[in-house]
């Protein structure tokens, strides 16, 4: 064994992680094969791929099933490998010299050293060397947006990114000699946004990763007394370019990602100074790891952001060990829209996992006197009294806004890190299936006879066929586009309209007729203000039941209104749908048919669930 970069990142989460991992000190100076290293690295990197696909499941929870995670890894691994290869190709073109990167061989550049009897090692995703410098490039399957969105400006003025792009490299403006930074933003605004790069659990996650890489490299040279070589090093993050649009060029049925309209698929962020400033923090993390290895203390640590609660990078011990005390239903974390938590009797604020650390585990554990928001009062009363809250008048008036026929629509999409078809960009939500239930008048909709499902038969480009099928059954000039979280369906329709302009007029008419199921259950201030409601009514739920546990996802709302269940389906959620579609080409003919039938059943159930919920709401508000 040894401490790889991935292990370093995990061991530095908290003092308890090392002990729970059961790391033996006498094994830390042993061997770590390339294959084992890459497996760990890919499992870490794949979380970024999957996070961009689906942060959490429909219930708001990370799927915690090893079998499913392995299938996700298998399905998405080819795309991550291609990202690395494209990054290596582009770095080679940009810098010239000698470039070494992953090509299913063991010739990646490796840095290793031994410190305090422990072996540290890391491989470099892309290594580039010329006479003048050495470029260390860490490849991440995220997009440039998370960094370019760091922006500042003067009050009521335009916002400017803190990065400037030149020759496909982003640099921090404050580090560019002579850059007129204060023409765009106050210096304090720039510093505030730049500081976010040092938050390793949010925007700075991959910057921290690169800094750990730098720590490993510099430690090796320092231990060998070769510090004179360090000034030659430059450190870059290579990420997917949010502005890249694929032009549809293929070779041997594979996309060719050449420069298009001045944009490359991969862009670089130069982070020499930031990673240098990170090094003292990494040194402290290393000291904490060494102490944890020495102590092997399994006692609980306070829960916090390092746990990754409800995130794709959630600590693997959170659910089974550290967060086991959190109730699965109606925990204190289930109060909706509550990022600032509660103010205690001694005027302290407790939020998120701080509530759990303080012993407030269940929703009812929060003292009633701390609760000041009407929605939180509603939640508490529903749980306490095992009752439902229904604002019949709001729901009734909103139902009257629906124009028939109602088109209950649900898309299944594949958010691939690499654009696959012409007009697409990294992580576009590319539709491969839809289900449509058509409700001709209130309550008039048959589960089977009034349902249309389109499903792509291959992983090739069938988007235009999908559009034609959609327009065959939806009249753009009448009716209501209805969905759970309709913004998602509208977003896909708008993207298709942009990519296929000959259908734009009809698609945008459908887009403009959107109505959200959540507006009936949760709220929509603008809608209800138009309908004449005022004051508290504009801020509160229309419906709440204790079984929602703070979530209005369809998987939570459906059991409240219907006996319809996803439990016995082969494809149970959007995650499963993505994986089955991604694996089309690996299936034999019989299995493919079986999985495609399962995809149709799942997608159709999503839209039928909306029909059932809508019918149930009608009955509730029309009761005496």
ZADREN-119287 format. One line per 5 residues: number of its first residue (from 0); their letters; for each residue z, y, x of C-alpha. Coordinates in steps of 0.5 Angstrom, whole numbers. Example, Ala and Ser with C-alpha at 12.3 -4.5 7.8 and 13.67 -1.06 7.14 Angstrom:
<nodes>
0> as> 16 -9 25 | 14 -2 27
</nodes>
This chain:
<nodes>
0> xxxxx> 0 0 0 | 0 7 2 | 0 14 -2 | -6 16 -4 | -8 23 -7
5> xxxxx> -8 20 -14 | -1 17 -13 | 2 23 -10 | 0 27 -16 | 4 22 -20
10> xxxxx> 10 21 -16 | 10 29 -16 | 11 29 -23 | 18 28 -23 | 24 24 -19
15> xxxxx> 24 19 -24 | 17 17 -23 | 17 13 -16 | 23 9 -19 | 20 7 -25
20> xxxxx> 14 5 -21 | 18 1 -17 | 15 3 -10 | 18 -1 -4 | 19 3 2
25> xxxxx> 17 -2 7 | 10 -3 3 | 8 5 3 | 5 4 10 | 1 -2 9
30> xxxxx> -6 -2 7 | -10 0 1 | -17 -2 0 | -23 2 -1 | -24 -1 -8
35> xxxxx> -17 -1 -10 | -17 7 -8 | -23 8 -12 | -21 4 -18 | -15 9 -18
40> xxxxx> -19 15 -17 | -24 13 -22 | -18 12 -27 | -15 19 -26 | -22 22 -26
45> xxxxx> -24 18 -33 | -18 22 -36 | -22 28 -35 | -28 25 -38 | -25 22 -44
50> xxxxx> -21 29 -45 | -27 33 -46 | -29 27 -51 | -23 27 -55 | -16 30 -53
55> xxxxx> -12 26 -58 | -14 21 -64 | -14 24 -71 | -7 23 -72 | -6 28 -66
60> xxxxx> -3 22 -61 | -6 19 -55 | -9 12 -56 | -4 8 -53 | -8 1 -52
65> xxxxx> -9 -1 -45 | -15 -5 -48 | -18 1 -51 | -17 5 -45 | -21 0 -41
70> xxxxx> -26 0 -46 | -27 7 -45 | -27 7 -38 | -32 2 -38 | -37 6 -42
75> xxxxx> -36 12 -39 | -35 10 -32 | -43 11 -30 | -43 18 -33 | -38 20 -28
80> xxxxx> -41 16 -22 | -47 20 -24 | -44 27 -24 | -41 25 -17 | -48 23 -14
85> xxxxx> -51 30 -17 | -46 34 -14 | -47 30 -7 | -55 32 -8 | -54 39 -10
90> xxxxx> -49 40 -4 | -54 37 1 | -59 42 -2 | -54 48 -2 | -51 47 5
95> xxxxx> -56 43 9 | -53 39 15 | -50 32 14 | -47 30 7 | -44 24 6
100> xxxxx> -42 22 -2 | -41 16 -6 | -47 11 -7 | -43 5 -8 | -41 4 -1
105> xxxxx> -35 5 4 | -38 10 8 | -34 16 5 | -30 20 9 | -23 18 10
110> xxxxx> -17 22 12 | -11 18 14 | -4 19 17 | 3 17 18 | 9 21 17
115> xxxxx> 16 19 16 | 14 11 16 | 9 13 10 | 2 12 10 | -2 17 7
120> xxxxx> -10 17 6 | -15 20 2 | -23 20 1 | -27 26 0 | -32 26 -6
125> xxxxx> -37 30 -2 | -37 31 6 | -41 36 9 | -42 38 16 | -46 43 20
130> xxxxx> -45 46 27 | -41 52 24 | -37 49 19 | -34 43 15 | -34 43 7
135> xxxxx> -30 39 3 | -32 38 -4 | -28 35 -10 | -32 33 -16 | -29 34 -23
140> xxxxx> -32 32 -29 | -30 38 -32 | -34 45 -34 | -34 51 -30 | -32 55 -37
145> xxxxx> -24 53 -36 | -25 58 -29 | -30 63 -31 | -26 64 -38 | -20 67 -33
150> xxxxx> -22 74 -35 | -19 81 -35 | -20 88 -37 | -18 95 -39 | -15 96 -46
155> xxxxx> -20 96 -51 | -25 95 -46 | -30 89 -44 | -27 83 -41 | -29 81 -34
160> xxxxx> -29 74 -30 | -24 74 -24 | -30 70 -21 | -37 72 -19 | -43 67 -18
165> xxxxx> -48 68 -12 | -52 62 -10 | -49 57 -14 | -42 59 -11 | -36 62 -15
170> xxxxx> -32 66 -11 | -25 70 -13 | -27 77 -14 | -21 80 -10 | -23 76 -4
175> xxxxx> -30 79 -4 | -30 84 2 | -32 91 -2 | -32 88 -9 | -31 94 -14
180> xxxxx> -25 90 -17 | -22 96 -20 | -28 98 -24 | -27 92 -28 | -20 91 -29
185> xxxxx> -13 93 -27 | -11 90 -20 | -5 87 -24 | -9 84 -29 | -13 80 -24
190> xxxxx> -7 78 -21 | -4 75 -27 | -11 71 -29 | -11 69 -22 | -4 66 -22
195> xxxxx> -6 61 -27 | -10 57 -22 | -3 55 -19 | -1 52 -26 | -2 45 -24
200> xxxxx> -1 42 -31 | -6 47 -34 | -12 51 -31 | -10 50 -24 | -9 42 -25
205> xxxxx> -16 41 -21 | -14 46 -16 | -8 43 -15 | -11 37 -14 | -16 40 -8
210> xxxxx> -10 43 -5 | -7 36 -4 | -13 34 -1 | -13 40 4 | -5 38 5
215> xxxxx> -8 31 7 | -13 33 12 | -9 39 15 | -3 34 16 | -8 29 20
220> xxxxx> -10 34 24 | -3 37 26 | 0 31 27 | -6 30 32 | -5 37 35
225> xxxxx> -12 39 33 | -10 45 29 | -16 49 33 | -21 45 28 | -18 47 22
230> xxxxx> -21 54 21 | -28 50 21 | -26 47 14 | -28 50 7 | -25 47 0
235> xxxxx> -29 47 -6 | -29 44 -13 | -35 42 -16 | -36 42 -23 | -41 42 -29
240> xxxxx> -44 48 -30 | -43 50 -37 | -50 55 -37 | -54 49 -35 | -59 47 -41
245> xxxxx> -63 40 -39 | -71 41 -40 | -72 34 -42 | -75 32 -35 | -75 24 -34
250> xxxxx> -77 19 -29 | -76 12 -30 | -73 13 -37 | -67 17 -33 | -66 25 -34
255> xxxxx> -68 29 -28 | -63 35 -27 | -67 40 -23 | -65 47 -23 | -67 50 -29
260> xxxxx> -68 58 -31 | -64 59 -24 | -58 54 -26 | -56 48 -23 | -53 42 -27
265> xxxxx> -47 43 -22 | -44 49 -19 | -38 50 -14 | -32 54 -14 | -30 56 -7
270> xxxxx> -22 56 -6 | -20 57 1 | -15 62 0 | -12 59 -6 | -11 52 -3
275> xxxxx> -8 55 3 | -3 59 -1 | -2 52 -5 | 0 49 1 | 8 51 2
280> xxxxx> 8 48 -6 | 5 42 -4 | 10 41 2 | 16 42 -3 | 13 36 -7
285> xxxxx> 12 32 -1 | 19 33 0 | 21 31 -7 | 17 25 -6 | 20 23 0
290> xxxxx> 27 24 -3 | 25 20 -9 | 23 14 -5 | 30 14 -1 | 34 15 -8
295> xxxxx> 30 10 -12 | 34 14 -18 | 32 11 -25 | 37 16 -29 | 33 20 -34
300> xxxxx> 30 27 -32 | 29 33 -37 | 23 32 -41 | 18 38 -40 | 10 40 -38
305> xxxxx> 10 35 -33 | 10 29 -38 | 4 31 -41 | 6 30 -48 | 0 29 -53
310> xxxxx> -5 30 -47 | -10 25 -44 | -6 25 -38 | 1 23 -41 | 5 20 -36
315> xxxxx> 5 13 -37 | 12 12 -38 | 13 17 -43 | 12 13 -49 | 16 7 -47
320> xxxxx> 21 10 -43 | 23 17 -42 | 20 20 -49 | 22 13 -53 | 28 17 -57
325> xxxxx> 23 22 -60 | 22 19 -67 | 15 17 -69 | 16 20 -76 | 18 27 -77
330> xxxxx> 21 29 -70 | 23 36 -69 | 17 37 -66 | 13 36 -72 | 14 43 -75
335> xxxxx> 7 46 -75 | 5 52 -71 | 11 53 -68 | 9 54 -60 | 15 59 -60
340> xxxxx> 20 54 -62 | 27 56 -65 | 32 62 -63 | 39 58 -63 | 46 61 -65
345> xxxxx> 47 64 -58 | 40 67 -58 | 37 62 -53 | 30 60 -55 | 28 52 -55
350> xxxxx> 21 50 -56 | 17 44 -55 | 21 38 -51 | 27 43 -50 | 29 41 -57
355> xxxxx> 29 34 -55 | 33 35 -48 | 38 39 -52 | 39 33 -57 | 35 36 -63
360> xxxxx> 31 29 -64 | 29 29 -72 | 26 35 -76 | 33 35 -80 | 37 36 -74
365> xxxxx> 34 43 -73 | 40 47 -76 | 38 51 -83 | 40 57 -81 | 35 57 -75
370> xxxxx> 29 56 -80 | 26 63 -81 | 19 61 -83 | 17 59 -90 | 12 53 -88
375> xxxxx> 18 51 -84 | 23 51 -90 | 18 47 -94 | 17 42 -89 | 25 41 -89
380> xxxxx> 26 41 -96 | 20 36 -97 | 24 31 -92 | 31 33 -94 | 29 31 -102
385> xxxxx> 23 26 -101 | 19 31 -105 | 12 34 -105 | 11 42 -105 | 5 44 -109
390> xxxxx> 2 51 -110 | -2 49 -116 | -5 56 -118 | -8 57 -111 | -11 50 -111
395> xxxxx> -14 51 -118 | -17 57 -116 | -20 55 -110 | -23 48 -113 | -26 53 -118
400> xxxxx> -30 56 -112 | -34 49 -110 | -41 49 -112 | -44 43 -114 | -47 38 -112
405> xxxxx> -41 37 -106 | -44 34 -100 | -38 31 -97 | -41 30 -89 | -38 27 -83
410> xxxxx> -42 27 -76 | -40 22 -71 | -42 25 -64 | -42 23 -57 | -40 29 -52
415> xxxxx> -43 26 -46 | -41 30 -39 | -48 30 -37 | -54 32 -42 | -58 27 -44
420> xxxxx> -63 30 -49 | -68 36 -48 | -64 43 -50 | -57 40 -49 | -52 42 -44
425> xxxxx> -45 38 -41 | -41 36 -46 | -45 38 -52 | -43 34 -58 | -49 30 -59
430> xxxxx> -49 27 -66 | -51 20 -67 | -49 18 -74 | -47 22 -81 | -45 19 -87
435> xxxxx> -46 23 -94 | -43 22 -100 | -46 27 -106 | -41 29 -112 | -46 31 -117
440> xxxxx> -40 34 -121 | -33 34 -121 | -31 27 -120 | -38 24 -121 | -39 20 -114
445> xxxxx> -40 13 -113 | -37 10 -107 | -44 6 -105 | -49 9 -110 | -48 16 -108
450> xxxxx> -47 15 -100 | -52 16 -95 | -51 13 -88 | -56 15 -82 | -54 11 -75
455> xxxxx> -58 12 -69 | -61 5 -67 | -61 6 -60 | -58 11 -55 | -65 14 -54
460> xxxxx> -66 21 -57 | -66 20 -65 | -63 27 -67 | -70 29 -70 | -70 23 -75
465> xxxxx> -62 25 -76 | -64 32 -78 | -70 30 -83 | -65 25 -86 | -60 30 -87
470> xxxxx> -65 35 -90 | -68 29 -95 | -61 29 -99 | -58 36 -98 | -61 42 -102
475> xxxxx> -60 48 -97 | -61 52 -103 | -55 50 -107 | -49 46 -107 | -43 46 -102
480> xxxxx> -42 43 -95 | -35 40 -95 | -32 37 -89 | -25 36 -86 | -25 41 -81
485> xxxxx> -32 44 -83 | -32 48 -77 | -34 42 -73 | -40 40 -78 | -42 47 -78
490> xxxxx> -42 47 -70 | -47 41 -70 | -51 44 -75 | -52 50 -72 | -53 47 -65
495> xxxxx> -59 42 -68 | -62 49 -71 | -62 52 -64 | -65 46 -61 | -70 44 -66
500> xxxxx> -72 51 -69 | -77 49 -74 | -71 46 -78 | -67 52 -77 | -68 56 -83
505> xxxxx> -66 50 -88 | -60 48 -83 | -57 55 -83 | -57 55 -90 | -53 49 -90
510> xxxxx> -49 52 -85 | -47 58 -89 | -45 54 -95 | -39 50 -91 | -32 49 -95
515> xxxxx> -26 46 -91 | -22 41 -95 | -16 44 -91 | -17 50 -94 | -14 46 -100
520> xxxxx> -9 43 -97 | -6 48 -92 | -9 55 -92 | -14 60 -91 | -12 67 -91
525> xxxxx> -18 70 -92 | -20 66 -98 | -14 66 -102 | -14 74 -101 | -21 74 -104
530> xxxxx> -18 70 -110 | -13 75 -111 | -6 72 -108 | -2 77 -104 | 5 77 -99
535> xxxxx> 8 70 -98 | 2 66 -101 | -3 68 -96 | 2 65 -91 | 4 58 -94
540> xxxxx> 1 51 -95 | -2 49 -101 | 1 42 -101 | 6 38 -97 | 9 31 -97
545> xxxxx> 14 29 -92 | 9 23 -90 | 5 28 -86 | 10 29 -81 | 7 36 -79
550> xxxxx> -1 34 -79 | -6 35 -84 | -11 30 -81 | -15 25 -85 | -11 19 -83
555> xxxxx> -5 23 -85 | -7 26 -92 | -11 20 -94 | -5 15 -95 | -1 21 -99
560> xxxxx> -7 21 -104 | -10 14 -104 | -9 7 -102 | -15 7 -98 | -14 5 -91
565> xxxxx> -17 4 -84 | -12 -1 -82 | -17 -7 -83 | -24 -4 -80 | -27 -6 -74
570> xxxxx> -28 1 -72 | -22 5 -74 | -23 12 -71 | -27 17 -67 | -25 14 -61
575> xxxxx> -28 7 -63 | -34 10 -65 | -36 13 -59 | -34 7 -55 | -39 2 -59
580> xxxxx> -44 7 -59 | -44 8 -51 | -44 0 -50 | -50 -1 -55 | -55 -3 -49
585> xxxxx> -49 -8 -47 | -49 -12 -53 | -54 -18 -55 | -58 -17 -62 | -52 -21 -66
590> xxxxx> -46 -17 -63 | -50 -10 -64 | -52 -11 -71 | -44 -13 -72 | -42 -7 -69
595> xxxxx> -47 -2 -72 | -45 -5 -79 | -38 -3 -77 | -40 4 -75 | -43 5 -82
600> xxxxx> -37 2 -86 | -32 7 -81 | -37 13 -82 | -38 12 -90 | -30 11 -91
605> xxxxx> -29 18 -87 | -33 22 -93 | -31 17 -98 | -24 19 -96 | -25 26 -98
610> xxxxx> -28 24 -105 | -21 21 -106 | -17 26 -104 | -21 32 -108 | -20 27 -114
615> xxxxx> -13 27 -113 | -12 34 -112 | -16 35 -119 | -11 31 -122 | -5 34 -119
620> xxxx> -7 41 -121 | -9 39 -128 | -2 35 -130 | 2 39 -135
</nodes>
